[in-house]
Amino acid sequence: MYSDDDYYEGDEYTAGYGYGHTGDPNMDRMEFALPEPVKKFLVYFQEMIKEGNVYEVNNLYETAFPKLTDQFFKASPWPEAEDVSPYVNDDPIFLNLYRELYFRHIYARVQGGPTIEQRFESYYNYCKLFNYILSADTPVNLELPNQWLWEIIDEFIYQFQAFSQFRSKLAKKTDQEIQTLKANPKVWNVHSVLNVLHSLVDKSNINKQLEVYNNQGNPDQVAGDFGRHSLYKMLGYFSLVGLLRLHALLGDFYQSIKVLENIELNKKSLYSRVPGCQITTYYYVGFAYMMMRRYADAIRTFSNILLYVQRTKTMFAAKSYQNDQINKQTDQMYVLLSLCLTLHPQRIDESLHTTLREKNYAEKMNKMQRGELPEFEACFTFSCPKFLSPVPPAYDMTDLEGDALHKEPLRLQLKVFMDEVQQQLMLPTIRSYLKLYTTMPLDKMAGFMEMPAEEFRNHLLAFKHKMKNVVWTKGTSGLEGEFQSGSEVDFYIDKNMIHIADTKVARRYGDFFIRQIHKFDELNRGLRKIQLRSEEHTSELQSPLQSR
């Protein structure tokens, strides 16, 4: 096993090995010296990937690579693949995987981010890697840990997202950059990204496998040669989550949940092995439910994953760009949960309720319940994904128009959400009045609300309509469900009189405690009987001995 000592051999390696460029590629190649620990790490990394030692590869990927990054390349790129190539025998597959890590590090850590050339090079590297995996007639001889496979798919979509944002910000682009973008319309094209994800799903037969698995069958019977291979199976699975994310970014919320129709979201499954994948899945599913006005399902989804994060929060304490992303997504989900509870009040787990109060989300909820629209906008803007346009911009726009172009998808989704909020703005006040009375003349309550009776009647109808949502009850697909009223009060209007009734009876905590006390008494009596029998048995054994 490759220990930390092998790549932390002394102070002579901690200084003088920064990776810099002189500007002349030939001089860079001649002057560059690879630090000895990095050299040893790369050689051993390649050996373990060749051997298919997944456990050791995972250790090197999750522990050794970040440590070396912090020691030698904290704010500078790792060596280019050409500098590394002689030490790994020009192994093309290893160099593809190395470039994936190399570009990912540039996106995450290097100041100023990637250049336009590096964005293009990263795209071509992904093309090579996926072509190698997908174009083979038989499964390729490559085993990688699930965490790395998930992060390959996750990073692939992130870089597409980053490129879409980058090409839409025209104000600061040079003429040369705009010409380069014009000349390469197929680089990071949405169709190419969708094609890769769908190809991985099809190659792995993952949907058929999940269907059989959900019916308690053996997935291997329908998996085929590729689907039985761990690499293809997990890439196919993670690609489904990638499609969920991509459709949500493009604003197609129905389709984003549709692609997961064979994944039972309410049961532990493959994705629970990789926490980052699990959290991403629930974030985008919950957000899609919210935008589809299925607030009860959104609240259930966010509650489930936030309880999971609470139980496993020590896993995300270490500083890494993945954990930073997970922690940010967790904060976003608390805000989304606050939004959903404001629009559709219901009971949630007490620990989540406490966290909402401790993190000052309760103040945001109070502002939203008072109908403060800027608070709704601020919460949505903070917690929503970075929406994308599937098409490139018109590159001949003026600077002013071009500068605002990348925000257009967000403005569109924000408008849709705020239109829904506007329709529900009076509902918290109406709810509070309905809770106070059992009957009330329509005209009188309209007077309380300071509006004409006919207008108030429309708001009451809106209350009825908005409180009735499609709610998932059973089945595999997250789109299934039946209409249920989420309101704790119901009413009907008869001859201008509103008749009101509670639909949800408050929990009777006294009865619960009495039942538990009775159970405890029964348990005590049972234990006493066992103890008495044990004592009698002991005395029976002792009496013959005493008589002797």
MIMARPA-715878 format. One record per residue (C-alpha): residue number from 1; z, y, x. Coordinates in Angstrom, 3 decimals. Each point is the difference from the previous one (the first is absolute). Layout:
BEGIN
> NUM  Z  Y  X .
...
This chain:
BEGIN
> 1  0.000  0.000  0.000 .
> 2  -0.782  3.508  1.178 .
> 3  3.292  1.836  0.468 .
> 4  0.699  3.727  0.180 .
> 5  0.731  -0.381  3.719 .
> 6  -3.617  -0.947  0.661 .
> 7  -1.209  3.463  -0.976 .
> 8  3.039  2.097  0.905 .
> 9  0.247  -0.791  3.694 .
> 10  1.248  3.283  1.400 .
> 11  -0.213  3.749  0.067 .
> 12  -3.222  -0.028  2.002 .
> 13  -1.860  -0.850  -3.209 .
> 14  1.592  2.639  -2.182 .
> 15  -1.664  2.937  1.732 .
> 16  -3.434  0.832  1.327 .
> 17  -1.926  -2.235  -2.359 .
> 18  -0.957  2.426  -2.748 .
> 19  -3.463  -0.708  -1.284 .
> 20  -2.095  3.121  0.317 .
> 21  -3.685  0.949  0.206 .
> 22  -1.606  2.106  2.689 .
> 23  -2.981  0.615  -2.219 .
> 24  -2.276  -2.151  2.151 .
> 25  -0.112  -3.578  -1.379 .
> 26  -0.890  -1.490  3.402 .
> 27  2.872  1.800  1.729 .
> 28  2.323  -1.105  -2.783 .
> 29  -0.952  -3.632  0.603 .
> 30  0.501  0.319  3.784 .
> 31  3.258  1.935  -0.052 .
> 32  1.697  -1.805  -2.832 .
> 33  2.628  -2.552  1.002 .
> 34  1.426  -2.245  -2.708 .
> 35  3.818  -0.212  0.174 .
> 36  1.088  -3.458  1.108 .
> 37  2.177  -0.685  -3.075 .
> 38  -2.912  0.959  -2.279 .
> 39  -2.321  -2.258  1.992 .
> 40  2.402  -2.959  -0.322 .
> 41  0.509  0.683  -3.682 .
> 42  -3.743  0.055  -0.761 .
> 43  -0.676  -3.214  1.942 .
> 44  2.846  -1.802  -1.761 .
> 45  -0.979  1.496  -3.387 .
> 46  -3.515  -1.375  0.398 .
> 47  1.310  -3.443  1.022 .
> 48  2.247  -0.248  -3.053 .
> 49  -2.818  1.052  -2.387 .
> 50  -2.289  -2.621  1.598 .
> 51  2.678  -2.679  -0.350 .
> 52  0.641  0.965  -3.635 .
> 53  3.736  0.462  0.658 .
> 54  0.603  2.141  -3.108 .
> 55  3.760  0.340  0.549 .
> 56  -0.421  1.383  3.517 .
> 57  -2.967  2.203  -1.000 .
> 58  2.176  1.503  -2.729 .
> 59  2.775  0.680  2.531 .
> 60  -2.446  1.717  2.373 .
> 61  -1.629  1.961  -2.823 .
> 62  3.204  1.207  -1.699 .
> 63  2.306  0.406  3.025 .
> 64  -1.783  0.097  3.348 .
> 65  -2.940  2.226  -0.971 .
> 66  2.188  2.783  -1.517 .
> 67  2.363  -0.094  3.023 .
> 68  -2.857  0.362  2.466 .
> 69  -1.470  2.750  -2.151 .
> 70  3.264  1.963  0.148 .
> 71  0.275  -0.553  3.759 .
> 72  -3.525  0.772  1.175 .
> 73  -2.113  1.430  -2.844 .
> 74  2.352  1.892  -2.290 .
> 75  -2.314  2.968  -0.545 .
> 76  -3.184  -1.185  1.721 .
> 77  -2.508  -2.736  -0.835 .
> 78  0.286  -3.519  1.337 .
> 79  -2.658  -0.902  2.608 .
> 80  -3.480  -0.406  -1.422 .
> 81  -1.299  -3.521  -0.564 .
> 82  -2.348  0.349  3.012 .
> 83  3.018  0.575  2.292 .
> 84  1.780  -3.027  -1.424 .
> 85  -3.031  -2.296  -0.058 .
> 86  0.184  -1.307  3.635 .
> 87  3.573  -1.256  -0.511 .
> 88  -0.843  -2.013  -3.138 .
> 89  -3.289  -1.541  1.224 .
> 90  -2.114  2.208  -2.293 .
> 91  1.264  -1.991  -2.998 .
> 92  -1.921  1.662  -2.905 .
> 93  2.410  -1.096  -2.773 .
> 94  3.089  1.139  1.873 .
> 95  -1.711  3.317  0.833 .
> 96  -0.837  0.497  -3.709 .
> 97  3.639  -0.546  -0.917 .
> 98  1.120  2.218  2.882 .
> 99  -2.291  2.825  -1.156 .
> 100  1.490  -0.300  -3.494 .
> 101  3.447  0.697  1.517 .
> 102  -1.431  2.657  2.328 .
> 103  -1.548  2.082  -2.804 .
> 104  2.993  -0.525  -2.278 .
> 105  2.243  1.465  2.704 .
> 106  -2.293  3.045  0.320 .
> 107  0.169  0.611  -3.762 .
> 108  3.800  -0.360  -0.054 .
> 109  1.241  1.558  3.221 .
> 110  -2.552  2.018  1.964 .
> 111  0.248  3.739  -0.572 .
> 112  -2.997  1.431  -1.809 .
> 113  -0.944  -3.425  -1.346 .
> 114  -3.317  -1.759  0.594 .
> 115  -3.235  1.803  0.846 .
> 116  -3.053  -0.513  -2.186 .
> 117  -1.384  -2.404  2.634 .
> 118  3.213  -2.052  -0.040 .
> 119  -0.129  -0.194  -3.812 .
> 120  -3.526  -1.397  0.262 .
> 121  0.929  -2.426  2.810 .
> 122  2.951  -1.314  -1.992 .
> 123  -2.271  -0.633  -3.004 .
> 124  -2.508  -1.923  2.141 .
> 125  2.849  -2.040  1.498 .
> 126  1.181  -0.994  -3.478 .
> 127  -3.587  -0.957  -0.863 .
> 128  -0.152  -2.305  3.058 .
> 129  3.362  -1.567  -0.778 .
> 130  -0.758  -0.650  -3.668 .
> 131  -3.545  -1.204  0.758 .
> 132  1.438  -2.529  2.458 .
> 133  2.391  -1.303  -2.670 .
> 134  -2.401  0.100  -2.963 .
> 135  -3.335  -1.079  1.518 .
> 136  1.294  -3.268  1.491 .
> 137  -1.271  -3.277  -1.513 .
> 138  3.373  -1.631  0.580 .
> 139  3.474  1.620  0.163 .
> 140  0.460  1.859  3.288 .
> 141  2.562  -1.262  2.506 .
> 142  2.417  2.909  -0.393 .
> 143  3.594  0.083  -1.230 .
> 144  1.830  3.316  -0.429 .
> 145  3.423  0.790  -1.506 .
> 146  0.058  1.148  -3.639 .
> 147  1.482  3.360  0.970 .
> 148  -2.969  0.800  2.261 .
> 149  -2.551  -1.206  -2.571 .
> 150  1.560  2.250  -2.649 .
> 151  0.016  2.975  2.352 .
> 152  -3.682  -0.570  0.902 .
> 153  -0.933  0.339  -3.699 .
> 154  2.491  2.829  -0.548 .
> 155  -1.276  1.948  3.020 .
> 156  -3.645  -0.612  -0.944 .
> 157  0.564  1.695  -3.381 .
> 158  2.164  2.729  1.542 .
> 159  -2.741  0.900  2.506 .
> 160  -2.581  0.097  -2.815 .
> 161  2.362  2.302  -1.911 .
> 162  0.533  2.185  3.084 .
> 163  -3.770  0.217  0.625 .
> 164  -0.692  0.962  -3.633 .
> 165  2.535  2.826  0.293 .
> 166  -1.376  0.993  3.428 .
> 167  -3.643  0.286  -1.109 .
> 168  0.967  2.092  -3.050 .
> 169  1.713  2.699  2.098 .
> 170  -3.100  1.952  0.928 .
> 171  1.565  3.343  0.879 .
> 172  0.906  -0.872  3.597 .
> 173  -2.920  -2.300  0.771 .
> 174  -2.411  0.933  2.781 .
> 175  -3.744  -0.152  -0.674 .
> 176  -0.214  -3.033  2.277 .
> 177  2.691  -1.868  -1.979 .
> 178  -1.754  0.775  -3.279 .
> 179  -3.305  -1.231  1.435 .
> 180  1.704  -3.202  1.190 .
> 181  1.470  -0.583  -3.475 .
> 182  -3.372  0.653  -1.642 .
> 183  -1.748  -2.405  2.378 .
> 184  2.474  -2.861  -0.675 .
> 185  0.457  -0.257  -3.781 .
> 186  0.752  -3.747  0.157 .
> 187  2.997  0.310  2.336 .
> 188  3.210  -0.475  -2.007 .
> 189  -2.107  -0.187  -3.168 .
> 190  2.018  -1.052  -3.079 .
> 191  -2.485  -2.820  -0.719 .
> 192  0.501  -1.437  3.494 .
> 193  3.794  -0.004  -0.437 .
> 194  -0.215  -1.600  -3.451 .
> 195  -2.496  -2.539  1.325 .
> 196  2.367  -1.100  2.802 .
> 197  2.965  -0.417  -2.361 .
> 198  -1.989  -1.874  -2.661 .
> 199  -1.609  -2.227  2.657 .
> 200  3.428  -0.991  1.345 .
> 201  1.198  -0.729  -3.554 .
> 202  -3.090  -2.156  -0.722 .
> 203  0.032  -1.824  3.351 .
> 204  3.627  -1.028  -0.444 .
> 205  -0.350  -1.072  -3.665 .
> 206  3.365  1.696  -0.410 .
> 207  -0.428  0.743  -3.723 .
> 208  -0.717  -3.673  -0.773 .
> 209  2.954  -1.039  2.164 .
> 210  2.355  2.393  -1.798 .
> 211  -1.265  -1.155  -3.399 .
> 212  0.702  -3.651  0.826 .
> 213  3.333  0.906  1.603 .
> 214  1.083  1.872  -3.163 .
> 215  -0.768  -3.162  -2.021 .
> 216  2.244  -2.077  2.324 .
> 217  -3.023  -1.632  1.639 .
> 218  -0.885  -0.520  3.664 .
> 219  -1.942  3.051  1.319 .
> 220  -1.503  -2.047  2.848 .
> 221  -2.168  -1.860  -2.520 .
> 222  -2.049  3.139  -0.684 .
> 223  0.537  1.849  3.295 .
> 224  -2.945  -1.434  1.929 .
> 225  -0.099  -0.147  3.807 .
> 226  0.495  3.733  0.418 .
> 227  2.695  0.393  -2.648 .
> 228  2.138  -2.706  1.582 .
> 229  -0.025  1.915  3.285 .
> 230  3.020  2.311  0.238 .
> 231  -2.044  2.906  1.464 .
> 232  -2.476  0.098  -2.912 .
> 233  2.603  -0.743  -2.676 .
> 234  2.276  2.876  1.025 .
> 235  -2.851  2.444  0.675 .
> 236  -1.331  -0.802  -3.483 .
> 237  3.418  0.579  -1.536 .
> 238  0.582  3.276  1.849 .
> 239  -3.521  1.122  -0.951 .
> 240  0.988  -0.252  -3.683 .
> 241  2.857  2.414  0.716 .
> 242  -2.470  2.128  1.980 .
> 243  -2.294  0.143  -3.042 .
> 244  2.971  0.988  -2.172 .
> 245  0.677  2.895  2.361 .
> 246  -3.636  1.039  0.369 .
> 247  -0.682  0.104  -3.761 .
> 248  3.177  2.039  -0.518 .
> 249  -1.113  2.469  2.696 .
> 250  -3.334  0.341  -1.804 .
> 251  1.763  0.585  -3.341 .
> 252  -1.003  -3.288  -1.691 .
> 253  3.467  -1.151  -1.097 .
> 254  -1.132  -2.698  -2.427 .
> 255  -2.096  -1.702  2.673 .
> 256  2.773  0.321  2.592 .
> 257  2.298  -2.215  -2.133 .
> 258  -2.902  -2.191  -1.141 .
> 259  -0.633  -1.244  3.578 .
> 260  3.554  -1.438  0.039 .
> 261  -0.401  -1.910  -3.272 .
> 262  0.730  -3.334  1.740 .
> 263  3.128  1.261  1.769 .
> 264  3.254  -0.286  -1.938 .
> 265  1.644  3.297  0.852 .
> 266  3.300  -1.012  -1.581 .
> 267  0.503  -3.015  2.267 .
> 268  0.471  -0.377  3.733 .
> 269  -3.267  -1.009  1.611 .
> 270  -1.940  0.149  3.254 .
> 271  0.304  3.769  0.362 .
> 272  3.821  -0.180  0.162 .
> 273  -0.374  -1.428  3.510 .
> 274  -1.287  3.378  1.204 .
> 275  2.252  2.850  -1.202 .
> 276  -2.591  2.730  0.631 .
> 277  -2.515  -1.808  -2.210 .
> 278  2.564  -0.546  -2.748 .
> 279  1.041  3.670  -0.073 .
> 280  -3.622  1.227  0.055 .
> 281  -0.873  -2.369  -2.868 .
> 282  2.816  1.221  -2.234 .
> 283  -0.587  3.669  0.862 .
> 284  -3.653  -0.072  -1.066 .
> 285  0.586  -2.278  -3.014 .
> 286  2.825  2.264  -1.211 .
> 287  -2.097  3.121  0.517 .
> 288  -2.973  -1.544  -1.838 .
> 289  2.276  -0.930  -2.920 .
> 290  1.317  3.570  -0.136 .
> 291  -3.509  1.477  -0.103 .
> 292  -0.925  -2.480  -2.758 .
> 293  3.029  1.266  -1.996 .
> 294  1.732  -3.383  0.251 .
> 295  3.312  1.579  0.966 .
> 296  2.237  -3.005  -0.798 .
> 297  -2.070  -2.191  2.347 .
> 298  -0.004  2.725  2.662 .
> 299  3.813  0.330  -0.207 .
> 300  0.428  -3.788  0.240 .
> 301  -2.363  -0.143  2.998 .
> 302  1.687  2.840  1.907 .
> 303  3.485  -1.318  -0.842 .
> 304  -0.816  -3.496  1.307 .
> 305  -1.324  1.201  3.360 .
> 306  2.644  2.696  0.526 .
> 307  2.754  -2.585  -0.551 .
> 308  -1.759  -2.208  2.564 .
> 309  -0.097  2.907  2.483 .
> 310  3.705  0.676  -0.596 .
> 311  0.829  -3.632  0.821 .
> 312  -2.155  -0.098  3.132 .
> 313  0.266  3.605  1.263 .
> 314  1.213  -1.104  3.477 .
> 315  -3.488  -1.455  0.568 .
> 316  -1.516  3.495  -0.192 .
> 317  2.577  1.845  2.111 .
> 318  -1.888  -0.416  3.304 .
> 319  -2.369  2.844  0.879 .
> 320  -3.611  -1.123  -0.240 .
> 321  -3.022  1.506  -1.710 .
> 322  -0.023  -2.890  -2.535 .
> 323  3.689  0.493  -0.846 .
> 324  -0.511  3.767  -0.219 .
> 325  -2.757  -0.654  -2.524 .
> 326  2.230  -2.407  -1.975 .
> 327  2.868  2.520  -0.090 .
> 328  -2.355  2.761  -1.177 .
> 329  -1.414  -2.286  -2.697 .
> 330  3.560  -0.820  -1.120 .
> 331  0.780  3.714  -0.427 .
> 332  -3.223  0.428  -1.948 .
> 333  0.951  -2.867  -2.325 .
> 334  3.393  1.577  -0.762 .
> 335  -1.830  3.186  -1.051 .
> 336  -2.496  -1.998  -2.087 .
> 337  2.901  -1.841  -1.633 .
> 338  1.547  3.407  -0.833 .
> 339  -3.302  1.121  -1.560 .
> 340  -0.279  -3.156  -2.115 .
> 341  3.629  0.179  -1.169 .
> 342  -0.510  3.616  -1.047 .
> 343  -3.070  -0.870  -2.066 .
> 344  1.364  -3.318  -1.276 .
> 345  3.838  -0.176  0.194 .
> 346  1.521  -3.475  0.271 .
> 347  2.838  -1.821  1.735 .
> 348  -0.408  -0.959  3.654 .
> 349  2.178  -1.850  2.485 .
> 350  3.252  1.856  0.726 .
> 351  -0.554  -0.035  3.783 .
> 352  -3.393  1.703  -0.444 .
> 353  1.570  2.513  -2.359 .
> 354  2.634  0.761  2.645 .
> 355  -2.651  0.439  2.693 .
> 356  -1.969  2.394  -2.215 .
> 357  3.147  2.102  -0.400 .
> 358  0.928  -0.127  3.710 .
> 359  -3.483  1.006  1.163 .
> 360  -0.121  2.994  -2.355 .
> 361  -2.797  -1.501  -2.091 .
> 362  2.233  0.606  -3.034 .
> 363  -0.499  3.749  0.506 .
> 364  -3.776  -0.471  -0.015 .
> 365  0.293  -2.044  -3.199 .
> 366  2.095  2.735  -1.659 .
> 367  -2.640  2.601  0.861 .
> 368  -2.764  -2.228  -1.400 .
> 369  1.983  -0.724  -3.167 .
> 370  0.274  3.768  -0.498 .
> 371  -3.813  0.102  0.043 .
> 372  -0.487  1.672  3.409 .
> 373  -3.648  -0.790  0.712 .
> 374  0.067  1.050  3.707 .
> 375  2.620  -2.731  0.611 .
> 376  -2.300  -2.625  -1.572 .
> 377  -2.853  1.209  2.216 .
> 378  2.145  -0.001  3.161 .
> 379  1.323  -3.510  -0.673 .
> 380  -3.463  -1.395  -0.754 .
> 381  -1.581  1.633  3.068 .
> 382  2.722  -1.379  2.294 .
> 383  0.016  -3.540  -1.351 .
> 384  -3.653  -0.739  -0.816 .
> 385  -2.438  -1.719  2.412 .
> 386  -2.547  2.101  1.914 .
> 387  -2.878  -0.286  -2.444 .
> 388  -3.533  -0.291  1.338 .
> 389  -3.501  0.862  -1.023 .
> 390  -2.295  -3.049  0.363 .
> 391  -2.940  2.193  1.061 .
> 392  -0.402  2.286  3.025 .
> 393  -0.017  3.763  -0.607 .
> 394  -3.066  2.232  0.031 .
> 395  0.146  1.035  3.654 .
> 396  -1.851  3.293  -0.584 .
> 397  2.867  1.496  -2.061 .
> 398  1.570  3.275  1.044 .
> 399  3.226  -0.149  1.999 .
> 400  2.167  1.105  -2.896 .
> 401  -1.381  -2.607  -2.383 .
> 402  0.104  -2.716  2.633 .
> 403  3.608  0.671  0.945 .
> 404  1.226  -0.749  -3.518 .
> 405  -2.279  -2.984  -0.556 .
> 406  2.393  -2.679  1.311 .
> 407  2.603  1.105  -2.591 .
> 408  -2.371  -0.401  -2.947 .
> 409  0.889  -3.687  -0.781 .
> 410  3.718  0.929  -0.037 .
> 411  -0.650  2.990  -2.282 .
> 412  -1.903  -2.238  -2.428 .
> 413  2.783  -2.633  -0.198 .
> 414  2.681  2.693  -0.201 .
> 415  -1.839  1.594  -2.944 .
> 416  -0.152  -3.360  -1.820 .
> 417  3.731  -0.544  0.564 .
> 418  1.003  3.546  -0.949 .
> 419  -2.054  -0.195  -3.224 .
> 420  2.108  -3.034  -0.932 .
> 421  3.219  1.847  0.918 .
> 422  -1.030  2.992  -2.151 .
> 423  -0.391  -2.313  -2.993 .
> 424  3.536  -1.328  0.535 .
> 425  1.733  3.258  0.876 .
> 426  1.884  0.300  -3.314 .
> 427  1.071  -3.653  -0.183 .
> 428  3.335  0.225  1.945 .
> 429  1.185  2.788  -2.359 .
> 430  -1.146  -1.907  -3.095 .
> 431  1.745  -3.130  1.297 .
> 432  3.271  1.881  0.476 .
> 433  -0.078  1.288  -3.631 .
> 434  -0.900  -3.410  -1.424 .
> 435  3.010  -1.526  1.748 .
> 436  2.364  2.416  -1.785 .
> 437  -0.921  -0.772  -3.637 .
> 438  -0.741  -2.871  -2.349 .
> 439  -1.880  2.149  -2.526 .
> 440  -1.334  3.526  0.259 .
> 441  -2.471  2.099  -2.049 .
> 442  -3.261  0.465  1.896 .
> 443  0.028  3.777  -0.585 .
> 444  3.536  0.332  1.353 .
> 445  -0.722  -1.881  3.246 .
> 446  -3.243  1.967  0.395 .
> 447  2.150  3.141  -0.244 .
> 448  2.227  -1.314  2.806 .
> 449  -3.129  -0.457  2.085 .
> 450  -1.262  3.477  -0.968 .
> 451  -3.406  -1.168  -1.185 .
> 452  -1.858  -0.434  -3.321 .
> 453  0.747  -3.225  -1.901 .
> 454  -3.594  -1.236  0.254 .
> 455  -0.078  0.483  3.772 .
> 456  3.378  -1.747  0.324 .
> 457  -1.345  -2.933  -2.038 .
> 458  -2.797  -0.350  2.593 .
> 459  2.594  -0.098  2.782 .
> 460  1.918  -2.721  -1.859 .
> 461  -3.209  -2.039  -0.260 .
> 462  -0.587  0.590  3.717 .
> 463  3.546  -1.302  0.653 .
> 464  -0.790  -3.194  -1.931 .
> 465  -3.297  -0.429  1.845 .
> 466  1.235  0.754  3.533 .
> 467  3.089  -2.227  -0.271 .
> 468  -2.172  -3.027  -0.826 .
> 469  -1.399  -1.614  3.164 .
> 470  -1.694  -3.219  0.986 .
> 471  2.724  -2.009  1.768 .
> 472  -0.472  -3.159  2.080 .
> 473  1.944  -2.929  -1.472 .
> 474  -1.626  -3.171  1.347 .
> 475  -3.095  -1.254  1.769 .
> 476  -1.345  0.347  3.516 .
> 477  -2.149  3.108  -0.400 .
> 478  1.814  3.324  0.246 .
> 479  -2.413  1.389  -2.610 .
> 480  1.303  -2.313  -2.727 .
> 481  2.663  1.252  -2.373 .
> 482  0.848  1.000  -3.547 .
> 483  0.841  3.286  -1.683 .
> 484  3.720  0.793  -0.008 .
> 485  1.947  3.114  -0.886 .
> 486  2.035  1.295  2.906 .
> 487  2.015  2.500  -2.003 .
> 488  3.695  -0.529  -0.686 .
> 489  -0.417  1.785  -3.362 .
> 490  -2.516  -0.619  -2.770 .
> 491  -0.736  1.967  -3.137 .
> 492  -2.250  0.311  -3.018 .
> 493  -0.798  3.009  -2.216 .
> 494  0.374  -0.265  -3.762 .
> 495  -0.539  3.063  -2.227 .
> 496  0.639  2.458  2.831 .
> 497  3.201  -1.805  0.974 .
> 498  0.314  -1.611  3.453 .
> 499  1.943  -3.305  -0.066 .
> 500  1.269  -0.999  3.454 .
> 501  1.459  -3.268  1.331 .
> 502  1.049  -1.303  3.420 .
> 503  -2.327  -2.762  1.142 .
> 504  2.103  -1.060  2.991 .
> 505  3.613  -0.946  -0.569 .
> 506  2.284  1.104  2.815 .
> 507  1.376  -2.798  2.152 .
> 508  3.417  -1.198  -1.129 .
> 509  1.794  -0.130  3.308 .
> 510  3.323  -1.112  -1.644 .
> 511  -1.592  -3.206  -1.309 .
> 512  -1.507  -0.696  3.408 .
> 513  3.373  0.312  1.767 .
> 514  1.765  -2.161  -2.624 .
> 515  -2.622  -2.759  0.470 .
> 516  0.478  0.151  3.764 .
> 517  3.814  -0.182  -0.390 .
> 518  -0.341  -3.115  -2.218 .
> 519  -2.299  -1.614  2.585 .
> 520  2.494  0.807  2.743 .
> 521  2.845  -1.565  -2.048 .
> 522  -2.044  -3.177  -0.549 .
> 523  -0.749  -0.189  3.716 .
> 524  3.715  0.471  0.795 .
> 525  1.025  -2.762  -2.420 .
> 526  -2.573  -2.329  1.507 .
> 527  1.256  0.688  3.522 .
> 528  3.621  -0.617  -1.114 .
> 529  -0.951  -3.378  -1.502 .
> 530  -1.729  -0.990  3.243 .
> 531  3.049  1.118  2.002 .
> 532  2.405  -1.992  -2.267 .
> 533  -2.134  -3.147  0.260 .
> 534  -0.094  0.421  3.770 .
> 535  3.807  0.337  0.165 .
> 536  0.498  -3.056  -2.249 .
> 537  -2.349  -2.039  2.171 .
> 538  1.847  1.077  3.155 .
> 539  3.397  -0.926  -1.485 .
> 540  -1.353  -3.434  -1.080 .
> 541  -1.103  -0.672  3.590 .
> 542  3.289  1.197  1.455 .
> 543  2.343  -2.031  -2.315 .
> 544  -0.965  -3.482  1.398 .
> 545  0.442  1.343  3.532 .
> 546  3.446  1.410  -0.847 .
> 547  1.114  -3.322  -1.568 .
> 548  -0.790  -1.763  3.258 .
